[in-house]
Amino acid sequence: MTLINPLQFTAHEFADRMYAVCGRGRAQALALYQCFIREGQVRDTLPQFRNAPHLYEQMRQTIKVDIDPVTLIQSTERATKFLMKTHDGYLVESVIMSMQSRKSLCVSSQIGCRMACAFCHTGQMGFKRHLGPEEIVQQMFAARHVLKSSIQNVVFMGMGEPFDNFESVMQAVRVLADPLSFGIGLRRITISTSGDIQGIKTMTRDERPLPNLAVSLGAPTDAIRSKIMPRRRAEPLHDLYTAMYDYCRTKKRQILVSYVLLSDVNDSLECAEQLAIYLKGLDVRVNVIPYNASPESAFACPSQEAITAFVSRLRHHALPVFVRHERGSSIQAACGQLGG
């Protein structure tokens, strides 16, 4: 018998599955679900099953309550990276980032990545496989119950291109946001894409409440972008702009535009000017990310003077800009370093 993994479902989806198996007990199944999600284990008894002990045993024998093991935990002052080993032997990396009084969890959506972005270590390891929604959600489960971290925000900025695994990612979002599950508000969940136009269009058409959208731009021109983000050659910046414009207009939502600064590649004042012109008319915030070097990297981080000049030029055009300060680079847990 194939066991039912609660982490794959929202609370009511899980209750429906258990009802289909047991023929009764939706309310009891919800209680079992909440106990597992919120306490990290299934108790020996639950008051909701006081008059139905056989039903409780049937449900307990039907669900999968173990998760992939956490095989490594590395910490710095502001970041904790942990690795989980999948049933088929792969390693999934996740990062807990301490940000003032809050903690954010950076989750992976794939093992490896198809995009092959030159500045991203994950992209250089190639694509292995997609993660199922339960494998994505279990990263939150482990953060909360194994590492005992109270997580307020979730960002899909770990290993993989989330929109390349669209259905699993969106199901994981629904589970994370379910009030009877982890209860992470959708405004506290961000999906980051390397510019998947079809994924952005699908989100634009979706009439359900949605998480935040982030787009990693990489460069202000197609010529530069195609060199450092080769898999995006078939999706010109003009088409990406149209998709982002339609999203902002239709959803009345702001987009977070991430821009990794690479020394002597995309960090010139000319690039800043081109980027400001490109973003004109979009409701965006710009997240400038000084490059975090990975082993055997061919790129370098710009000087502090170059970073300051780039940011100042964007702000001159009245763009809201902030610089993402490095967190966890000493343990290869910073942006673009996962997959080692």
C-alpha positions as a printed Julia matrix, in Angstrom:
340×3 Matrix{Float64}:
   0.0    0.0     0.0
   1.3    3.44   -0.94
   1.37   5.68    2.11
  -0.23   9.12    1.97
   2.19  11.97    2.66
   0.41  14.81    4.51
   3.04  17.3     3.31
   1.76  16.88   -0.23
  -1.71  18.23    0.53
  -3.59  21.1     2.06
  -5.6   20.18    5.15
  -8.9   19.64    3.33
  -7.24  17.78    0.46
  -5.7   15.45    3.03
  -9.09  14.98    4.77
 -10.66  14.07    1.42
  -7.92  11.51    0.76
  -8.38   9.92    4.16
 -12.15   9.82    3.72
 -11.66   8.04    0.39
  -9.55   5.41    2.14
 -11.5    5.04    5.39
 -15.02   5.94    4.29
 -15.43   8.33    7.25
 -13.59  10.68    9.56
 -13.0   13.97    7.72
 -13.0   15.96   10.98
 -10.67  13.46   12.64
  -8.35  13.55    9.62
  -8.08  17.35    9.94
  -7.06  16.94   13.58
  -4.45  14.33   12.65
  -3.1   16.59    9.9
  -2.77  19.6    12.19
  -1.07  17.56   14.89
   1.56  16.3    12.44
   2.18  19.67   10.75
   2.28  21.76   13.91
   3.93  19.36   16.34
   6.15  17.47   13.92
   4.85  14.08   15.02
   1.71  12.04   15.49
   0.68  11.54   19.1
  -0.29   8.15   20.51
  -3.82   9.43   21.05
  -5.88  12.41   20.0
  -9.1   13.48   21.76
 -10.96  13.65   18.43
 -10.54   9.85   18.16
 -11.64   9.01   21.7
 -14.67   7.09   20.42
 -12.99   5.81   17.27
  -9.68   4.08   18.2
  -9.84   1.7    15.23
 -10.22   4.64   12.85
  -7.18   6.26   14.44
  -5.06   3.17   13.91
  -6.27   2.85   10.33
  -5.35   6.47    9.57
  -1.97   6.24   11.31
  -1.09   3.17    9.28
  -2.11   4.95    6.07
   0.06   8.08    6.35
   3.78   8.65    5.88
   5.14  10.48    8.92
   8.9   10.3     8.33
  10.77  12.87    6.24
  14.06  12.74    4.37
  16.93  13.0     6.89
  18.84  16.21    7.5
  22.44  15.17    6.79
  24.33  18.42    7.34
  23.79  21.68    9.21
  26.19  24.61    8.82
  25.68  27.96   10.51
  27.08  31.46   10.52
  25.83  34.46   12.45
  23.12  35.31    9.91
  22.5   32.09    7.97
  22.03  28.38    8.52
  22.29  25.95    5.61
  20.94  22.43    5.91
  20.98  19.51    3.51
  18.34  16.81    3.2
  19.06  13.49    1.52
  16.29  12.27   -0.78
  15.13   8.68   -1.09
  17.13   8.33   -4.33
  20.35   9.71   -2.88
  20.33  13.36   -3.97
  21.01  16.29   -1.66
  18.6   19.23   -1.37
  20.0   22.47    0.07
  17.94  25.02    2.02
  18.95  28.16    3.91
  17.46  29.9     6.95
  18.32  33.6     6.86
  18.1   35.82    9.93
  16.8   39.25    8.99
  16.38  41.61   11.96
  13.55  40.1    14.03
  12.37  37.68   11.32
  13.63  34.5     9.74
  13.23  33.62    6.08
  13.55  30.17    4.59
  15.08  29.85    1.13
  13.74  26.63   -0.41
  14.8   24.61   -3.43
  12.35  23.46   -6.1
  14.64  21.22   -8.16
  17.8   19.19   -7.78
  20.1   21.15  -10.03
  18.74  23.47  -12.71
  18.28  23.53  -16.48
  18.97  27.26  -16.87
  22.79  27.04  -16.75
  23.2   30.67  -15.68
  26.96  31.28  -15.72
  27.01  33.13  -12.4
  24.99  30.5   -10.5
  26.68  27.44   -9.01
  23.44  25.45   -9.12
  23.2   26.11  -12.86
  26.64  24.64  -13.37
  25.74  21.32  -11.75
  23.11  20.59  -14.41
  19.56  19.34  -13.95
  18.88  16.13  -12.04
  15.14  16.11  -11.37
  12.14  18.07  -10.09
  11.16  18.05   -6.43
   7.62  16.99   -5.6
   5.46  19.34   -3.53
   6.02  17.18   -0.45
   9.81  17.46   -0.91
   9.52  21.24   -1.11
   7.24  21.49    1.92
   9.41  19.15    3.98
  12.15  21.79    3.87
   9.83  23.99    5.94
   8.91  21.02    8.13
  12.6   20.35    8.83
  13.35  24.03    9.48
  10.57  24.19   12.03
  10.78  20.8    13.73
  14.38  19.67   13.25
  16.18  23.01   13.44
  13.52  24.53   15.74
  13.35  27.77   13.71
  10.29  29.97   13.62
   9.95  30.94    9.96
   7.98  34.03    8.92
   8.89  34.22    5.2
   9.51  31.68    2.44
  11.43  32.47   -0.75
  11.75  30.11   -3.72
  15.3   31.21   -4.43
  17.18  27.99   -3.74
  18.21  25.31   -6.22
  16.21  25.26   -9.45
  13.97  27.41  -11.62
  10.58  27.35   -9.85
   8.51  27.92  -13.0
  10.23  24.94  -14.63
   8.45  22.89  -11.94
   5.32  25.03  -11.92
   2.61  22.67  -10.66
   4.65  21.24   -7.79
   5.75  24.73   -6.71
   2.23  26.13   -6.74
   0.91  23.14   -4.79
   3.69  23.62   -2.24
   2.7   27.29   -1.95
  -0.91  26.31   -1.27
   0.2   23.89    1.46
   2.54  26.43    3.08
  -0.15  29.12    3.04
  -3.0   26.93    4.29
  -4.19  28.35    7.66
  -4.6   24.78    8.94
  -1.05  23.95    7.84
   1.96  26.26    8.31
  -0.14  29.38    7.78
   2.51  31.44    5.96
   0.65  34.36    4.38
   0.92  34.6     0.59
   2.38  38.11    0.95
   5.23  36.46    2.83
   5.98  33.9     0.09
   8.05  34.9    -2.95
   8.63  32.9    -6.13
  11.78  33.95   -7.99
  12.16  33.16  -11.68
  15.08  33.69  -14.02
  12.6   35.21  -16.45
  10.29  32.36  -17.49
   7.78  34.28  -19.59
   5.21  31.49  -19.77
   5.29  31.11  -16.01
   4.7   34.83  -15.52
   1.81  34.73  -18.0
   0.27  31.76  -16.19
   0.45  33.63  -12.88
  -1.14  36.65  -14.55
  -4.1   34.56  -15.72
  -4.54  32.8   -12.37
  -7.5   34.31  -10.52
  -6.59  32.81   -7.15
  -4.63  34.75   -4.5
  -0.95  34.59   -5.39
   2.45  34.88   -3.7
   4.93  37.61   -4.56
   6.84  37.5    -7.84
  10.56  38.14   -8.26
  12.39  38.19  -11.6
  16.14  37.73  -11.9
  17.08  39.98  -14.81
  20.84  39.61  -14.99
  21.48  42.24  -17.63
  19.84  45.25  -19.31
  20.51  44.08  -22.87
  19.92  40.85  -24.76
  23.59  40.74  -25.8
  24.88  40.59  -22.22
  22.02  38.5   -20.92
  22.44  35.78  -23.53
  26.07  35.34  -22.47
  25.43  34.9   -18.77
  21.92  33.41  -18.98
  22.18  31.28  -22.15
  18.86  29.42  -21.78
  16.99  32.74  -21.97
  18.19  33.56  -25.49
  14.83  32.48  -26.93
  12.98  34.9   -24.64
  14.04  38.47  -25.56
  13.95  41.19  -22.93
  11.21  42.94  -24.92
   8.91  39.93  -24.46
   9.86  39.66  -20.8
   8.99  43.33  -20.32
   5.56  42.77  -21.87
   4.89  39.82  -19.54
   5.95  41.83  -16.48
   3.94  44.86  -17.58
   0.79  42.75  -18.03
   1.35  41.16  -14.61
   1.74  44.53  -12.84
  -1.29  46.0   -14.6
  -3.58  42.99  -14.21
  -2.65  41.96  -10.67
  -1.96  45.47   -9.32
   1.16  43.93   -7.79
   4.77  45.0    -7.62
   7.6   42.83   -8.95
  10.94  42.42   -7.22
  13.65  42.65   -9.9
  16.89  40.94   -8.86
  20.11  42.03  -10.54
  23.37  40.21   -9.79
  26.3   42.6   -10.19
  29.28  41.02  -11.96
  32.52  42.97  -12.18
  33.26  44.24  -15.71
  30.23  42.39  -17.08
  27.03  44.22  -16.11
  28.12  46.73  -13.46
  28.98  49.81  -15.53
  27.15  53.13  -15.33
  26.04  52.51  -18.91
  24.4   49.25  -17.78
  22.72  51.1   -14.91
  21.36  53.68  -17.34
  20.12  50.97  -19.7
  18.5   49.09  -16.8
  16.69  52.21  -15.6
  15.35  52.86  -19.1
  14.28  49.22  -19.47
  12.33  49.23  -16.21
  10.5   52.46  -16.96
   6.73  51.99  -16.7
   6.94  48.91  -14.47
   5.95  48.78  -10.81
   9.16  47.28   -9.45
  11.66  47.31   -6.64
  15.24  46.57   -7.63
  17.29  44.17   -5.53
  20.98  44.65   -6.37
  23.01  41.56   -5.43
  26.82  41.91   -5.43
  28.14  38.64   -6.81
  28.9   35.88   -4.32
  31.82  33.87   -5.66
  31.56  30.09   -5.93
  34.35  27.53   -6.31
  36.07  27.75   -9.7
  34.04  30.85  -10.57
  35.05  32.94  -13.59
  33.4   36.07  -12.17
  34.28  38.58   -9.49
  32.34  40.89   -7.21
  32.53  44.59   -8.15
  34.3   47.04   -5.86
  32.26  48.88   -3.25
  32.76  52.07   -5.29
  31.28  50.4    -8.4
  28.32  49.05   -6.4
  27.62  52.47   -4.89
  27.85  54.2    -8.27
  25.53  51.67   -9.9
  22.91  52.0    -7.17
  23.15  55.81   -7.21
  22.51  55.92  -10.93
  19.37  53.8   -10.55
  18.13  55.98   -7.71
  18.76  59.04   -9.85
  15.95  57.65  -12.03
  13.68  57.43   -8.96
  13.83  53.63   -8.83
  13.4   52.04   -5.39
  16.65  50.13   -4.92
  18.16  48.14   -2.08
  21.35  46.11   -1.89
  21.13  42.54   -0.65
  23.92  42.17    1.86
  25.8   38.9     1.84
  24.52  36.19    4.16
  26.21  32.84    4.47
  28.91  33.02    1.81
  31.44  31.38    4.15
  29.32  28.2     4.14
  28.34  28.48    0.44
  24.81  29.48    1.41
  24.58  32.89   -0.25
  22.65  33.71   -3.42
  23.92  31.66   -6.37
  26.11  29.35   -4.28
  23.82  26.38   -3.62
  24.56  23.04   -5.2
  28.07  22.4    -3.94
